[in-house]
Amino acid sequence: MSNAIEIEGLRKVYQGDGKTPPKEALKGLDLSIPTGSIFGLLGPNGAGKSTTINILAGLVRKTAGKVRIWGFDQDVNPRQSRAAIGVMPQELNLDPFFAPAAALEVQAGLYGVPKRDRRTAEILDLVGLADKADAYARTLSGGMRRRLLLAKALVHHPQILVLDEPTAGVDIELRQMLWRNVRRLNEERGMTIILTTHYLEEAQEMCDEIAIVNQGELVIRDKTSNLLNRLDGKTMIIVPEGPADDIALPEGVEMERRADGSLALTYNRARVSAEQLLAAVHAAGISIRDVRTEEADLEDVFVSLTHSDS
């Protein structure tokens, strides 16, 4: 199928308690996630990301709208739709008295996975917990507990894996291990991965496509490369051979003198070309020792799309 998840007109209203008014967390969200992709779901705090994920996982009841997971309508086929998705949550919600192997066996039983189809040892090896299979969860480090959460999300062999802020507060080694495993699941098994993260460089590196939500609505959804190309702003860094006098720059170009003596020229690619900038620098009698450019990153795109509504 072309889409692993299809969301149409999704609304969620949290009713107030008499002291606080109702809050509309999702306002008619429409979103489709392609099968086999690594898809980023981004947005500021309170944007509706966690509500969306909890609805997909069957933990929160939607107010209105349609959700199809792996082709199954969540209202018509709740068991099949839930079986198609595995969720690694933010919270470390583990039973401290269960060892990892036992925790995975219990989780598999809850999903009705027959014993002959269970892959407990294989999954523990995948997440780097094979040597901790029989250690109590309470003795595991924070990083190991996150690995166990990933393992629990995989016990029923889902076609879709949701990672909700999976690397928040973890060290670099664990983050790299996690992403190696995610790429393996995606490339070798064709698993669709949905990622929410506050680390925008992580989404930029990992995701094929990204959707940005804000205040319960979809702001934009596009391929990661296209999002990065949305910003026309570009910066050229000139390192002069010696002191640089004023430069007669084309209209709309801003210049910043940096502490290391370099000149940062920010310009709009649609209006000014790199050749024009270099010509202006040469016309000012400045010899160039080095030149480089700085491209926009996902953080720039994110801020530009969400700051006006924040």
Secondary structure, DSSP 8 states (H G I E B T S, - for coil): --EEEEEEEEEEEE---SSS--EEEEEEEEEEEETT-EEEEE-STTSSHHHHHHHHTTSS--SEEEEEETTEETTT-HHHHHHTEEEE-SS----TTS-HHHHHHHHHHHTT--GGG--HHHHHHHTT-GGGTTS-GGGS-HHHHHHHHHHHHHTT--SEEEEESTTTT--HHHHHHHHHHHHHHHHHH--EEEEE-S-HHHHHHH-SEEEEEETTEEEEEEEHHHHHHT--EEEEEEEESS--------TT-EEEE-TTS-EEEEEETTT--HHHHHHHHHHTT--EEEEEEE---HHHHHHHHHGGG-
